[in-house]
Amino acid sequence: MSELTRSVYFGVALSILAYWLGDRIQKKTGLVICNSLLLAALMIVAVLKLFGISYEDYNEGGSLITLFLGPATACLAVTIYSKIRLLKKYWLPVAAGCLVGTGVSMGSILVMCRLFGLDRELTMSLLPKSVTTPIATAVAAGHGGIVPIAVAAVIFTGILGNLAAPFLIRLFRVKDPVAVGLGIGACSHAVGTARALEIGETEGAMSGLAMGLCGLLTTAAALLIS
């Protein structure tokens, strides 16, 4: 068993199987709370705990999947390019929305960390919670944060945005697809963008654009804060 779990293929196989099962459960139940990524994470944790497998052994293969996060994120540029005319028309609202979204996200973290008395290390770990994982890990690692905590915060934020986005859109009666996409992408990065793509092509393109711009703004702002 130990030789099997130390194999690079174990982490890859477990991740793919868990996500496949989570996706099947989500489609079968149709429940919002049965998010495929959330279910996959819970199943992986359960397997590791049940069989006493260390995270380091699992991550031998799991890290290979993480390696593809960057290229997968870059592929969103294709969707954004398909909406280039819309982007040129609304470039000012897009820029303003991303700037405000980044400011609110980072500002709220700074205020809450100060209120709860968290030290600089934890603050820098939580600060990039609303940007995609490759950017968040670079920001956290480069400014004295704890990378695993940063990754956990990013995943939690993404899943929460993925689950809550449709409800919040209806609650606040947001009709403009550009506004919908920008809001989702600015708050919940790639996981939210996956939901935006399900809502509509324009929403997905604007969400992908917001995710990239907010990532750049967060990286620049972290330099000033640190």
C-alpha positions as CSV (number, residue, x, y, z in Angstrom):
1,M,0.0,0.0,0.0
2,S,2.8,2.4,0.9
3,E,4.5,1.8,-2.5
4,L,1.2,2.5,-4.2
5,T,0.5,5.7,-2.4
6,R,4.0,7.0,-3.0
7,S,3.5,6.6,-6.7
8,V,3.1,9.8,-8.8
9,Y,0.1,8.2,-10.4
10,F,-1.8,7.7,-7.1
11,G,-2.4,11.4,-6.5
12,V,-3.4,12.0,-10.1
13,A,-5.8,9.0,-10.2
14,L,-7.4,9.9,-6.8
15,S,-7.9,13.5,-7.9
16,I,-9.5,12.6,-11.2
17,L,-11.7,9.9,-9.7
18,A,-12.9,12.1,-6.8
19,Y,-13.7,15.0,-9.2
20,W,-15.5,12.6,-11.6
21,L,-17.6,11.2,-8.7
22,G,-18.3,14.7,-7.4
23,D,-19.4,15.8,-10.9
24,R,-21.7,12.8,-11.2
25,I,-23.3,13.5,-7.8
26,Q,-23.8,17.2,-8.7
27,K,-25.6,16.3,-12.0
28,K,-27.6,13.5,-10.3
29,T,-28.9,15.6,-7.4
30,G,-29.0,19.0,-9.0
31,L,-28.3,20.6,-5.6
32,V,-26.2,23.8,-5.5
33,I,-24.5,22.7,-2.3
34,C,-23.2,19.5,-4.1
35,N,-20.5,21.4,-5.8
36,S,-18.2,18.9,-7.7
37,L,-15.0,20.6,-6.5
38,L,-16.2,20.7,-2.9
39,L,-17.2,17.1,-3.0
40,A,-14.0,16.0,-4.6
41,A,-12.0,17.8,-1.9
42,L,-14.0,16.2,0.9
43,M,-13.6,12.7,-0.7
44,I,-9.8,13.1,-1.0
45,V,-9.5,14.2,2.6
46,A,-11.6,11.3,3.7
47,V,-9.5,8.8,1.8
48,L,-6.2,10.2,3.1
49,K,-7.5,10.1,6.7
50,L,-9.1,6.7,6.4
51,F,-6.0,5.0,5.0
52,G,-3.5,7.1,6.9
53,I,-1.9,8.5,3.8
54,S,0.2,11.6,4.2
55,Y,-0.4,14.7,2.2
56,E,3.2,14.6,1.0
57,D,2.6,11.2,-0.6
58,Y,-0.7,12.3,-2.2
59,N,0.9,15.5,-3.5
60,E,3.6,13.6,-5.4
61,G,0.9,13.2,-8.1
62,G,-1.5,16.0,-7.0
63,S,1.2,18.6,-7.8
64,L,1.2,17.5,-11.4
65,I,-2.5,18.6,-11.7
66,T,-1.5,21.9,-10.0
67,L,1.1,22.3,-12.7
68,F,-1.6,22.7,-15.3
69,L,-3.5,25.5,-13.5
70,G,-1.4,28.2,-15.2
71,P,-1.9,26.9,-18.8
72,A,-5.6,26.3,-18.0
73,T,-6.0,29.8,-16.8
74,A,-4.2,31.2,-19.9
75,C,-6.6,29.3,-22.1
76,L,-9.4,31.7,-20.9
77,A,-7.8,34.3,-23.2
78,V,-9.5,32.5,-26.1
79,T,-12.9,33.3,-24.6
80,I,-11.9,36.9,-23.8
81,Y,-10.6,37.5,-27.4
82,S,-14.0,36.3,-28.8
83,K,-15.6,39.3,-26.9
84,I,-12.9,41.9,-27.9
85,R,-15.4,44.3,-29.4
86,L,-17.5,44.2,-26.2
87,L,-14.3,44.8,-24.2
88,K,-13.4,47.9,-26.3
89,K,-16.9,49.3,-25.8
90,Y,-16.9,48.8,-22.0
91,W,-13.2,49.2,-21.2
92,L,-13.8,52.0,-18.5
93,P,-16.5,50.1,-16.5
94,V,-14.3,46.9,-16.8
95,A,-11.2,48.7,-15.4
96,A,-13.2,50.5,-12.7
97,G,-15.0,47.3,-11.7
98,C,-11.7,45.3,-11.4
99,L,-10.1,48.2,-9.4
100,V,-13.0,48.4,-7.0
101,G,-13.2,44.6,-6.7
102,T,-9.5,44.3,-5.8
103,G,-9.7,47.1,-3.4
104,V,-12.7,45.7,-1.5
105,S,-11.3,42.2,-1.4
106,M,-7.9,43.2,-0.1
107,G,-9.2,46.0,2.1
108,S,-11.7,43.7,3.9
109,I,-9.0,41.2,4.6
110,L,-6.7,43.9,6.0
111,V,-9.4,45.3,8.2
112,M,-10.5,41.8,9.5
113,C,-7.0,40.7,10.2
114,R,-6.4,43.9,12.2
115,L,-9.6,43.4,14.1
116,F,-8.8,39.8,15.0
117,G,-5.2,40.5,15.8
118,L,-3.7,38.3,13.1
119,D,0.0,38.7,12.5
120,R,1.7,39.7,9.2
121,E,2.4,36.1,8.1
122,L,-1.3,35.2,8.2
123,T,-2.4,38.5,6.8
124,M,-0.2,38.0,3.7
125,S,-1.4,34.4,3.4
126,L,-5.1,35.5,3.3
127,L,-4.6,38.7,1.3
128,P,-4.7,37.1,-2.2
129,K,-7.7,34.9,-1.5
130,S,-9.7,36.3,-4.4
131,V,-7.2,35.6,-7.2
132,T,-6.3,32.4,-9.0
133,T,-4.0,29.9,-7.3
134,P,-0.8,30.4,-9.3
135,I,-0.9,34.2,-8.5
136,A,-2.0,33.7,-4.9
137,T,0.8,31.3,-4.1
138,A,3.4,33.6,-5.7
139,V,2.1,36.6,-3.8
140,A,2.0,34.7,-0.5
141,A,5.4,33.2,-0.9
142,G,7.0,36.4,-2.0
143,H,5.7,38.4,0.9
144,G,6.3,36.1,3.9
145,G,2.9,34.3,3.8
146,I,2.1,30.6,4.3
147,V,1.4,29.0,0.9
148,P,-0.8,26.2,2.1
149,I,-3.0,28.6,4.0
150,A,-3.2,30.9,0.9
151,V,-4.2,27.9,-1.3
152,A,-6.9,26.9,1.3
153,A,-8.3,30.4,1.3
154,V,-8.3,30.6,-2.5
155,I,-10.2,27.3,-2.8
156,F,-12.7,28.2,-0.1
157,T,-13.3,31.6,-1.7
158,G,-13.7,30.0,-5.2
159,I,-16.2,27.4,-4.0
160,L,-18.2,29.9,-2.1
161,G,-18.4,32.2,-5.1
162,N,-19.3,29.3,-7.4
163,L,-22.2,28.3,-5.0
164,A,-23.4,31.8,-4.2
165,A,-23.1,33.6,-7.6
166,P,-26.5,32.5,-9.1
167,F,-28.3,33.3,-5.9
168,L,-26.7,36.8,-5.5
169,I,-27.4,37.6,-9.1
170,R,-31.1,37.0,-8.6
171,L,-31.1,38.7,-5.2
172,F,-29.6,41.9,-6.5
173,R,-31.4,41.6,-9.9
174,V,-28.2,42.0,-11.9
175,K,-29.3,41.8,-15.6
176,D,-26.2,43.0,-17.5
177,P,-24.0,40.1,-18.5
178,V,-20.8,42.2,-18.3
179,A,-21.6,43.2,-14.7
180,V,-22.3,39.6,-13.8
181,G,-19.1,38.3,-15.3
182,L,-16.9,41.1,-13.7
183,G,-18.5,40.5,-10.3
184,I,-17.9,36.8,-10.4
185,G,-14.3,36.9,-11.8
186,A,-13.2,39.7,-9.4
187,C,-14.4,37.8,-6.3
188,S,-14.0,34.1,-7.0
189,H,-11.3,33.7,-9.7
190,A,-11.2,30.4,-11.8
191,V,-13.7,28.4,-9.9
192,G,-16.2,31.2,-10.1
193,T,-15.4,31.7,-13.8
194,A,-16.3,28.1,-14.4
195,R,-19.8,28.9,-13.1
196,A,-19.9,32.2,-15.1
197,L,-19.2,30.1,-18.3
198,E,-22.2,28.0,-17.4
199,I,-24.4,31.1,-17.1
200,G,-23.4,32.5,-20.5
201,E,-20.5,33.1,-22.9
202,T,-20.3,36.9,-22.3
203,E,-20.4,36.3,-18.5
204,G,-17.6,33.7,-18.8
205,A,-15.4,36.0,-21.0
206,M,-15.8,39.0,-18.6
207,S,-15.2,36.8,-15.6
208,G,-12.0,35.5,-17.1
209,L,-10.9,39.0,-17.9
210,A,-11.6,40.2,-14.4
211,M,-9.7,37.3,-12.9
212,G,-6.6,38.2,-14.9
213,L,-6.8,42.0,-14.2
214,C,-7.6,41.5,-10.5
215,G,-4.6,39.1,-10.3
216,L,-2.3,41.8,-11.7
217,L,-3.8,44.5,-9.4
218,T,-3.4,42.3,-6.4
219,T,0.2,41.5,-7.2
220,A,1.0,45.3,-7.5
221,A,-1.0,46.2,-4.4
222,A,0.8,43.5,-2.3
223,L,4.1,45.3,-3.1
224,L,2.8,48.5,-1.6
225,I,1.2,46.8,1.5
226,S,4.3,44.7,2.3
